[in-house]
């Protein structure tokens, strides 16, 4: 068992694969993929990456761009897919531990700052979420303390169960059902934080092992330096701060901004999506345990 408080440097290899299988040929396929991280994010650096597209008939076009949040986005256009199309992304990332608070330039422009305080369709509050925020607000006026209390509350709000909710389930509905998965925990925490006036963003990424991608939340807190904000990452699904084994792929207001795969096609066929993922440790260096962050 790895003691993540002692890890100073780690290199990971991630393989993520999506396959769309169709009941018949389809045309004019246009796919948007968010599978490869940006070059640098905090203490994470991409060492190399590759994206493979298979199953198209004739040539297909692959283009790369950045969205408004700085995420690396891939656009794929194909004239025809006879049966199935595969998207396989492989990347290696390095993380080097930096002790102390994580700071980044303050996004004071409207797009970068106020966007992360506005509710979305997936994080819109209901009376129960509003009541939770009011109770936390009554306990303290300090935004950092409010973020901690909101994280604690969100971690208790659901019982983890796969298959009850979907990617389009809003926070209020997941809370009503009382069950959900990582994106539901994240959406609930985002909703409460925004009600409390704490800027925050949704994070999509991976934990080591197999299975689905993971989701967590980053709170953006004002620091002593007016030109910087402190980023505090919470994982309400596991009721903990994030560790060195969390690998970030993309950030946004909610899941809809960072969906790993989405798109359209023409034709009468129906499509079915299947996915696999494996994230493994390639290199690991340990040292003294890191000090706990208050």
Secondary structure, 3 states (H helix, E strand, C coil): CCCCCCEEEEEEEEEEEEEEEECCCEEEEEEEECCCCCCEECCEEEEEEEEEEEEEEEEEEEEEEECCCCCEEEEEEEEEEEEEEEEEEEEEEEEECCCCCEEEECCCCCCCCHHHHCCCCCCCCCHHHHHHHHHHHHHCCCHHHHHHHHHHHHHHHCEECCCCCCCCCCHHHHHHHCEECHHHHHHHHHHHHHHCCCEEEEEEEECCEECCCEEEEEEEEECCCCCEEEEEEEECCCCEECCCCCEEEEEECCHHHHCCEEEEEECCCCEEEEEEEEEEEEEEEECCCCCCCC
